[in-house]
Amino acid sequence: MELILKQDVEGLGFKDDIVTVKNGYGRNFLIPRGVAHLATPSAKKVLAENLKQRAFKEKKVIDDATALSESLQALEIKIPAKVGLGDKLFGSVNNINVADALEKEGHEIDKKFINVIGGNVKRLGKYNAVIRLHREVTLDLPFEVIPQAK
């Protein structure tokens, strides 16, 4: 079953992509939730025309995302966390904490576009997060987990 995605779907594709999925997944999950619609010949023509018109605007969005990427790369992110014995944390540091640290620096990035490599961080040290600013622009952002001042 061919579908046109109305929004980004993790592990499947981005908005306006034409994807092929199993009939049950499309009919029972994607279409009822409003995430996709059938890729009929007329819908494909409409999509092609919309993509042509959007290509010009897309270039500006990509340039803005690239500029944001360069400004984020210059940041040095340090996330304070409560520490127990040795370097083990009470709790963990995840994408929400990275988003909060970026917001304190003046850059508002949605937490769902941030992926901490290796999952939740449970020890002090230096780590990396991948930030997706656009479907074509991703950034590998290093950050450090430091002990919280008492």
Number of C-alpha atoms within 10 A of each C-alpha: 13 16 23 23 23 17 14 15 13 7 6 11 15 16 14 18 16 19 16 13 14 9 11 10 11 20 17 10 13 18 17 11 11 11 17 25 19 17 18 12 9 9 14 16 12 11 17 13 11 12 13 10 11 11 11 10 10 12 11 11 14 16 12 13 20 18 12 15 19 11 11 18 14 9 13 13 19 17 18 16 21 17 18 12 7 8 15 16 19 13 14 16 20 19 22 15 15 23 20 17 18 20 13 11 13 9 14 12 16 16 15 11 14 22 20 21 14 10 12 13 19 17 21 21 13 13 15 15 19 16 23 19 20 14 12 9 14 16 20 17 21 16 19 16 22 18 19 10 8 4
